[in-house]
Amino acid sequence: MRRNREAFAAAAVCPRVMSGTESPDVSPPVSGIPPSMSVIMSRPAHDPKYAGAEKENAAGVAAAKTVMSVGTYTNGTIPDIAVVGQGAPQLVQLCVRKDDAFNRRICDEAEKTAPKRPALPLMPPLMAM
């Protein structure tokens, strides 16, 4: 244990977080869509101070011509956000729940809305749901 601590203390650990941010490159395509700026992630709907924020974000995304991630637990429906987003590319983030009917409804809603090249990163259900 002592040797491990000495070896760790001797190592110079330089975090690379935010390194090279002088000229960030956002050109790599996201799901085949070249963004004009960083991808805008949806905010959690469980925080009341963000009520309605998804639709505001969608309008901003459309103006910036970038990609927006729309989460399962948004304050609006996926079709509502798509309409306000004025055709901005959207990726749907599906948080899988234990309720299969809910999961199917969200998947059907996303398919009907037909966002451009949807990506559905699946997450395991939380015990609280």
MOKA-V533435 format. One line per field, one symbol per residue. ss: DSSP state (a for helix, b for strand, c for the rest). psi: psi as a letter, one per 40 degrees, with the letter a starting at -180 (. if undefined). burial: # if it has 24 or more other C-alpha atoms within 12 Angstrom, else .. A space follows every 10 residues. Layout:
ss->???
psi->???
burial->???
This chain:
ss->caaaaaaaaa cccccccccc aaaccccccb ccbccccccb bccccccaaa ccaaaaaaaa aaaacccbbb bccccccaaa aaaacccccb bbbcbcccca aaaaaaaaaa aaaccccccc ccbcccccc
psi->dddddddddd hhhhieheif edgihedhih fehhieaihh iiiheehdee hedddddddd dddefaihhh idfieiiddd ddddefeihh hhhhhhidhd dddddddddd dddfihgihg hiiiiide.
burial->.......... .......... .........# ..#.##..## .##....... .######### ##..###### ########## ##.####### ######.... ..#..##..# ..#.##.### .........
